[in-house]
Amino acid sequence: MAANQEQFHLLLNTLLSTDNTIRSGAEDTYNNLPVGSKVTYLLAALHNATMSEEAKQMAAVLLRRVFSSEFLEFYPKLPPDDQKVLKEQVLLAVQQEQSESIRKKVCDMAAEVARNLIDDDGNNQWPEFLNFLFQCSNSPLPQMKESALRMFTSVPGVFGNQQANYLDIIKQMIQKALVDTTSYEVRFQAVRAVSAFILLHEKEIPIQKHFHDVLPGFMQTRVGRGRKKVRESVPATLVAVEHKDVPATGEIVTDGIENMDCGVVQAVERVGGVASTSAEERCKGRLNSEAQQTVLYAYINYSKGVVLESVEKQDDDALLKCLIDLSETTPKFLRMQLDAILELCMKIVSNEDMPDSWRHLALEVIVTMSETAPAMLRKVGAKYIPLLVPIILKMMTDIEDEPDWSISDEIVDEDNDSNTVVAESALDRLACGLGGKTIMPLIEQNIPSMLANTDWKYRHAALMALSAVGEGCHKQMETSLPQIMNGVLNFLSDPHPRVRYASCNAIGQMSTDFAPVFEKKFHDRVVPGLLMVLDDNDNPRVQAHAGLEKNPRLCRENFLGE
């Protein structure tokens, strides 16, 4: 057995080889092993302290794959004692692993076992896993708390048909983690956990309502004056800590103080039993005990919001993706914190120093909300939409000036992750989601100055924007189509080829969006304009876009009568 295990360790290392031939041979050898042998050897590798980190990570990944695809092939055939040993070894691997990167993969593997041990009737056949979750969540070690939340995120339905009995405990676990003072990672995983849980119960409104009050921990909150407002802003778990762990002596001071969260500092002073002698000391947070500082620190992190923390760190965009998923699936769950969400997303989108990928995600949160809950967004986001549209239009100007673009034979599609493409798509979706009454006035307000800009990129963006909003603003644009076309047609003779290209594109799109009225009203002006562009032999790419290939419906069906 030991010799076989040693050979398997060598095999694991060979699977990591950069030589394709060597690695392919190792993969064939591994694939030919019986499933039971794979599980035995991989678990042993995870518990082998002499294995390299890369090999142990590989073992965890492979073990998860086995549990995901072949669990029912081997597990039911194991004797009960062997099943018990396997489950114990899995939990022990989570508990003992010191490497963060390996532990994450081990948690994913353990969650896969738990998923497989919930039968079709919702019976959890691994109650020890639930106990382990709660033990980890109450551990003084941040890595164990994080592990509990990570596993719960991977399998949020782990409580099966007994979930109703555990709802309050699940909620308490998440709330406690959201205000954890020891670890940002714990707070981070708490947001992922509640997101996964709500998404699992997208149709179950009572459960969503039950978890509404964990939302403030996601986002930055505002603190009002006085004891009542302060305490309403603090999560239930922090209030519980306030009463349980620290003696409450004296009364809270409710005088109005400007500046940062002073009401909270006053509340903490009461919690600690000492009132500071001046407002200045309170606002600077000069608290007189470790207990006071701990409670204040917990509240500041809570008030700041975990999503905002993740944005500031910029090391993992998973929480913005959580907001996108929730916006798409359960937008009403976010209603109570929508203003804070929009405010944060607007700060990200408007900050040109932020990585583009982060800006795109923040924009996607708002755009997705416009599609899934347009009435809610129009109401709550009324002050943000007029600011968002100019930002999107500005993003559409982020396009490179390629000298050979208009004569290039090899047409390369625009990068789907570029600011230009993302912004144009966002504008299209916003117009369709929120409707022309909301978006068209903002287009009319911003487009004229862009068309008059000496920088070709702004003229190009303006024309592409008119193409993008045609479907969503159909009714509003139809009434002013003559004025719009007067402007668009003028740019068929623009000095820059990409602006002429955008003008052809706008004409083609509007001929589709507003058919058959468009052809009847504008054929006598459109056809000569396009023929002029077709004579532009120096810019074949623009020439082609004006031709039958790019505007078949416009030219062939409607204007040429074919």
N, C-alpha and C positions, 0 to 999 in steps of 0.2 A: 504493500500500500504506500509506504513511504517513498519507495523508488518511483512508483507511478506518479505520486504527487510531485516529486522532484522533476520528472519528465514534463509534467503539465506546466510547471513554473517556467521551464525553458520554452515550452510552446507559447505561453503568454508573451514572453519577451520577444519571441520570433514574430508574433502577430503585430508587434510594434515596429517591425523592420521597415525601412524606407525603400528597400529593394523589392520591387513588385514581384519578381519571380520567387524570392524566398518567402515573402508574405503570402502569396497565393498558395504555395505548398502548405504553409502552416494553417491557412484557412480550410483547406481540404481535409487536413488531419483533424482539426477541431470539429468540423461539420460531421465527420464520420463517427464521432464519439457518441455513445448512448446518452440519452437525455439525463438519466440519473447520475451518470458519471460526471457529466458537465456540472451539474448542480453541486455535487460533493466536492469536486476539485476547485470550483470557483469560490464556494463558501470558505474552504480551507485557505485559499489564497488571500481572501479578505482579512482573515484572522492571523495571517503570517506577518509578523513585524519586520521580517527581513526583506520582504518584497519591496521593489521600488514603487514610488508613488504612481508612476505611469502605468505599471503593471496592475496595481490595485484598482486604479480607475478603470482600466480595461476590464478587469474581473467584474466590477460592479455593473458596468454597462452591459456586458455579455449576460450576466445573471438576470438583469432586468428583462433583456430580450427573451431569455428562456421562459421566465415567468409570464411574460406577456403573450407568447405564442404557443408554448408547449406545456403550460401548467397542468392542464387537465389530462395530459398524456402520461404524466408520471406521478403527480401528487396523490391522487386517489388510490394508487396501487401501493403506496408506502404503508407499512404497518403503523398503527396509531402512535407508538413510541417514537418512530422515526419522524413522523409528521411533527410531533411535539418538539423534538430536537431541532429540526429544521427551523421552525418558527422562533425558537429560543436563540438560535445562532444568528438569525436575521436581526432580531432586536438587539442582540449583544454587539453586532457589528456597528449599528447606529450609535449605541451608547459608548463604545470604546474608541471609535475612530477620532483621532486628534486632528487630522488634516481636513481643513474646511472643504477643499475641492473634492476630496474623496467622500467626505460625509454627505455632501449634497447628492452625489450619485447613489450612495448607499440608501439615503432616505427615499429617493425615487424608486429604488429596487424594493424596499420594504413596503412602500405604498402599493406597488404592483401586486405583492402577495396579498395584502389586505383587500384589494379590489377583487381578487379571484376567490376570496373566502367569504364573499357575500353571495348567498344563493339567490335564485330567481324570485323567492318570496320575501327577500329583504332580510333574511336572518344572517346576522354576523356570526360566523363560525370561528372567530378569533377574538374573543373578549379580552384576552391579554393585551392585544394591540391597543384597544381603547384605554385600558388602564395605563399602558405605557405612554400614550399620548398625554394623558392628564399628569402623569408623573413628570414628563419632560416639560410640560407647560408651566409647572409649579417649581421647577428646578431653580436653584440659585445661579446655575451656569447659563449664560446667554446662549451658548451654542446648542444647549438642549432645548431651550425655548424655541429657538429658530428651527431646530429639527422637527419639533412637534408641529409647528405651523406649516413647514414645508411639506410634511407628509399629509397633513389635513388638506392642503391646497391641491395635492395630487389626487386625493380621493375624498372629496368633500361629502360624499354620500356614505361614508364608512359606518355611520351609526344605523344604517339600514332602517328596518321598520320600527326601531326603538327611538328614532330621532326626536320625536315629540317630547320624550321624557328628558332629553338632554339639551333642548334649545337654550334654556337659560344658562346652562353651564358652558355651552359653545360660545354664547354671546359674552359671557363673563371672561372667558379665556381670551377672546379677541380684544375686548375693551382693555383688559389688563395689559395685553401686549402692545396696544397702540400708544400707551403712555409709559412704556417701559423706559426707565432712565438709564439703563445699563448698556443698551445696544441699539444702534440705528437699524441693524439688520433684523432685529426682532420686530421693530415697528414696521419695517419694510415688508417682511413676510406676513405681518398681520393684515395689511391692506390686500395683499395677494390672496390671503386665505378668505377674507370676507367676500371678496370679489368672486372667487370660485364658488363659494357657497350660495351667493345670490344668483349667479348665473345658472347654477344647478336647479334652482327653484324659481326660474323666470316666470312661471305661470301661477305661482303660489303667493298671492298678494299678502295674506296674513303673515307669512314668514318674512316677507320684505318689510312690512310695517314693524314687525318685531325688532328688526335690525336697523331701523332708521336712525336711532340715536348713536350708532357707531360712526355715522358719516362725518360728524365734525372732526374726528381724528384724522380723516383723510386730508382735509383742507384747512387753510388758515381761517381762524374764526375771529370775530370781533367781540371785544369785552365792553360791557356797559358799566355804568357806575352803580355802586351800591351792592349790598350783600346778595340780594335776590338775583340780580342779573349775573353777577359773577358766578354764583353757584349753579345757575342754569347753564352756564357755558362749560362748566367742568364736568367731565364724564362721571358717571355713577361710581365707577371704581375709585376715582381719585377722591371723591367725596367720602367714600367708605374708608379709604386710607386715612383721610383727615380725622374722622371720628375714632377710628380704631387704634391707630398707632401713636397719635400725639394728643396729649391732654389739651382740651379746649378751655382756656381761661381768658376772661376778659371779653370785650365786645369788639366787633368789627367797626372800624372808622369808615363812615360813608361820605366824607367830604369829597367834593369833586376835584380831581387833580387831572391836569392835561397829560400829555406824554404817554409813555408806553405802559399799558396794562397795570396802572397803579392800583386799581381796585383789586387785582389779583394779589399784588404784594401785600395790600392791607389784609386780605383774607388769609394769607400765609402767616402774617404777623399774629393774627388771632389764633390760628392753628398752633403756632409755636408758643403762644402764651405771653408774648411780649409785643408791645406796640412801639414802633420806632418813634423817635422824638421829633422827626421832621419829615415833611413831604419829600425833600431832596434825598434823604437817606432811603426812603421807601422806593422812590423811582430808580435809584441806583442799585437797589436790591441788596443793601447792606443789612442782611438778616443775621440774627444773633444766635442761631443754632443750626446744626447740621440737618435736623429734621425740617426746619423751615426751608433751607436751601434745597433740600431734596424735593419737597412738595412743589416749590416754585419752579425748579428745573423741569419737573414732570409736566407742570402746566404749560410752561413756555414751549416745550416740544410739542405738546398736544395742540396748543394754540397755533403754532407755526404750521402744523400739518405735515404729514409724512410725504405726501406727493410733492410739496414744495421743497422739502429736504432733498428728495431724490433729484429734483430739477437742479438744485444748487450744486449737488455733488456731480451730476452728469456722468455717473458710472454705470447706470442701468436704467433703461427707459421702460421697464416692465410696468411701472405704475401708471404711466400715461396710457399704455396699451390696455391696462385694466379699465381705465375711464372710457376708452373707446368701446371696449366690449360691453360695458354696462350701458353706455349711451345707445348702443345698437340694440341691445336685448331688453334691458329694463330701465329705460330713460326716466320713468317716473320715480324710481328708487332714488335718483339723484336730485329730485326736485328741491328738497330742503336746503341743499348746498349748491344749487346751480349757479347762483350769483358768484359765489367764491370760486367755483370751477371755471366759469367764464372769465373772471378777472385774472386768474392764474394763466389760463390759456392765452388770453390777449397779451399778457406780459411776455410770454414766451414767443408768440408769433411775431410780435412787434420788435423783438430784440434781434437785430441783425448780427450781433456777436455770438448768438447761440448757434450750435451746430444745426445745419439745415434739417437733419433727420428729426431733431427734437421739435423744431418749428413745424415740420410737417405733421408730426403726431398731435401736437396741440391744436393745429388747424383741423385735423381729422376729427377730434373730439367735438368741435363746434359744428362741423359740416354734418357729421353723423347725427347729431342731435336735431339738426334742421330737417333731416329726413324722417326720423322716428318720432319726434315730438315737436313739430313746427309751431303749434299754437303756444306751447310752453316756452319755447325759445323766443318767439316774438314778444311774449309778455315779459319774461324775466330778462331777456337779453336786448331789450329795446335800446339801451344806451350803448351797447357794444357793437351791434351790427353796423351802424354808420361809421364806426371806427375800423371795423374789420375789412370792409370792401376796399377802401383805399390801400390797406396793407396788402391785400391779395393782388390788386392791380400793380402795386410796386414790385411784388414778387415776380409778376409776369414780365417785368422788364429785365430780369436777371438772365440775359441771353448773350452768348458770346458772339462777337463780330468776326466771322470766319471769312477771310478775303476770297477764298475759292468756293464759297458755299453755292453761289448761283450757277456755277459752271461744273459742279461736281457730277460725275457720271454715276458714282456709287452713292445711293441715297441711304443714309444711316438714320434710323428712327431716333427721335428725341429720347433722351434718357428718362425713363418713367419716374425716376427719383429726383429729377431736376426741379428747381423752383418754378420754372416756367410751366412745365407739364402739370405739376401738382397744383399750382395756383389756378391754372385754367380749368382743370377738372373740378376744383373746389368751387369756383365761381358758377360753373354749370350746375352743380348739385345744389348749391345754395339757392340759386334762382328757381330751380324746380321744387325745392323743399319749402322755401319760405314764400314763394310766389312773387309775381311781378309788382304787386302793390308795395311790397317791402323793398325789393331790390332795384326796380327800374328807376325810382327817383335818385338812388345813389349812383347808378350808372350815368344818368343824365347830369348829375352834379360833378362827376369826376372826369368823364370821357372827353369833353370839349378841350380842356386844358392839356390833356395828354395828346390829343390830335394836333394841337398847335405847338407842341414841344419841338425844339430844334434837334433833340436827341432822337434818332430814328427808333430806338428801342421803345420809347414811350408811344410813338405813333403805331408801331407794330403791336404792342400790348393792347392798345385801345381797340384796334380793329379785331384782334383775336378775342377780346372781351365781348364785343358785339356779336361775334359768331357764337360764343359760349352761352350767352343768356337768352338767345332767341327762343328756345323751347320753353323755358320757365317764365319768360316775360312776354309771351306771345301776344296776349291781349293788349298789353300796354304798348308794345312796339308797333303793333299793326296800325294803330291810330296815327302814329308819327313816322310811318315807314318812308314817306316821300322825303322828309327832312333827313332821316338817317341815310337814305340812299344818296342824297345829294352829297353828303360828306364822304361816304364810302367810295363812290365813283371817282371823286377827285384824286384819291390816292392810287388809282391805277397808273398815274403818271408821276408818282413820287420819285424823288432822286434815288432812293435806296431800294435795291431789288427785293429785300425781305419785306419791306412795307408794301410794295406792289403785290408780292406773294400773299400777304395777309389780306389785302383788299380783295384779291381773287377768291381767297378762302371765305371771306365774309359774304361775298356775293353768292357763292355756291351754297353756303349753309342757309342763307336767308331764302334762296330760291326753293329749298326743300321745306324750311319751316313755314313759309308763307305761301306755298303753292295752293291754288293756281292764281291767286290775286297778284302775286309778285310778277309773274310773267306778263300778265295782261297790262299791268301798269308801267313796267320798266323795260320791256324788251327793246324799245326803240333807242334806249340809252345804254343798256348793258351790252348788247351785241357789238356795237361799234367800239366800246371801251375794251372788250375782250379781244377783238380783232387787232386793236392797237398793240396790246400786250403780246399777241401771237407774232407780231413783226419784230419782237425784241430778240433778235438772233444772238446778241451778246450775252444773254442770260437764259440759257435753255431750261433751267430748272423752273424759273418763273413762267417761261413760255409754255412749258408742259402743264403747269398748274392751271393755266388759263384755258387750256385746250380740252378736247373731248375726253381725254383720259381722266382728268381731274374734275370736270364738270359735265358728265354725260347727260344727266337729267336736265340740267340748265340749258345746254346747247342743243343736244340732239332731240329730246322729246318735246321741249317746250318752245324753243325758238326756231329750230330748223324743221319742225313738223314731222319728224321721223317716228 
